[in-house]
Amino acid sequence: MVAAAAGERLTIILYMILLEYEVWTHVVHRTGRSQVIEYVRRLPKRDRAKIHTYIRMLRERQGYLGEPYARHIIGSIRELRVDFGRTRHRVFFFTHIKRRIVLLSAFTKDTPKTPVREIERAQDAFQDVINNHAYEKASEDGQF
């Protein structure tokens, strides 16, 4: 009986590992740099920690978080909504094939509506990922 329960737990753990989502970031093919990583690295430590927590939640929930954590923007693009006091960070992402969450772009939101230029930047990054495979795997722990 104990062996059967242990076997079931092992099966569940292996199943979870096989279904684990990975975090990738868009990389501008001309520069080899990730706007998301550069943005997050410039933030204060507490803001970075909260963004990493939200990204970890996104992984654990297989690329989908509902409101208030994330919301649909356009097409396949969603935004991760990370508020810290009066500071509102946004990270655009989409869930790609092979269980990949691709972070496209990030910015600090300081207007009631999402600026059109930020949406366009995310759409350009999305097209770059789709057409040029311009993305790379983030670190295993989701930290930048």
N, C-alpha and C positions, 0 to 999 in steps of 0.2 A: 504494500500500500504506500509506504514512504517512498520507495523507488519510483513508483508510478507518478507521484506528485512531483518529485524532483525532475523526472523526465519531462513532465508537462511544463514546468517552469523553464527548463532548458530550451524547449521548443519555442516557448513564447519569447524568450530572450533572443534566440537566433532569428526568429521572425521579425522582431523589432529592429535588429541590426540590419537585416536585409532590406527593410523598408525605410531605413534612415535617410533623410534628405540631407544634401550637402549644400553649403553656401558658396556661391561663386560671385565674382565681381566683374562688371564690364571693365575692359581695359581698352583704352584708346589705342588702336593699332599703330598710329603714327608715333606716339610717345611711349607706349608700353606702361602707361600709368593709369591708376584707377582713381577717378574723381571721388568715389565714395570713401575709399581708404584715406585719401588725403584729407577729406572733410572731417572724418571721424577723428583722425589723429590730431587735428588742430583744436579739438574741443577740450574743455576741462575734464578731469578724470571722472567726476560723478556723472557728467552727461554721457561720456563714452560708456561707462558701466551700464547705464540705463539702456542705451542703444543696443549694446551686446546682449542684455537680458531679453529685449524684445526680439532680437534676431534668433536667440536660442529658443524662445517660445514659438517663433515662426517655424523653425526646424522641427520642434517637437509636435507641432500640429500639421505637419506635412505640407507646409507652404501656404496654409490658409489661417488667417486670423480675421475675425469679424470686428465690427466697431465695438469699442472706441479705439482699438489698437491699429486697425488697418481699414482701408476702404478702396473701392474700385475707382480708378481714374478714367482710363480709356482703353478699349480693346483688352489685351491681356495684362495691362499695366495696373498695378495697385500701389498704394502708398502706405508705408509703415509710419504711424503717427506717434512720435515720441515727444511728449510734453514734459518739460521740467520747469516748474514755476511758470514764469511768463515766456520762457523760451520754448519755441515749438520747432522741433527738428522733424524733417520729413525725408524718408528714404524710399525712392521708387524702386520697385522690384517686379519680377514676374516669375512664375514657376515654369521651368523648362523641362524638356524630356529627361529621362533617366534620373528623376527625383532631384533635380537641381533647382535651387532658388538663386536667381541671378539678380544681384543688386545693381541697379542701373545708374542712379545719380542721387545726390543728397543736397539738402539746403536748409537754411533756417527760414521758416515761414514768418513773415511780419505783416501780412495783409490778410483780410478775411477770406479772400478767394485765392486759390492756388494760381500763381502767376503763369500766364500762357507760355512764357519763355522757358519756365522750368518743365512744363509738360512737354514742350517741343524738344528740350534737351533729352528727356527720358525717352521720347519716341525715337530720336536719332540714335541713342544708345541701344535701344531695342533692335532697331534695324541693323545696326552694326553687329550685334550679337548674332542675329539670325543670318545675315548675309556673309559675314566674315569670321564667324566663330570667335569674336573678340571678347573672350572672357577667360578668367583663370580661377582656380580653386582658392578660396580663402583658407586661412589656417584651420587646422582640425578643430580647435576649440572655439572658432567663430570670432576670435579676437583679431584686431588689426594692429 
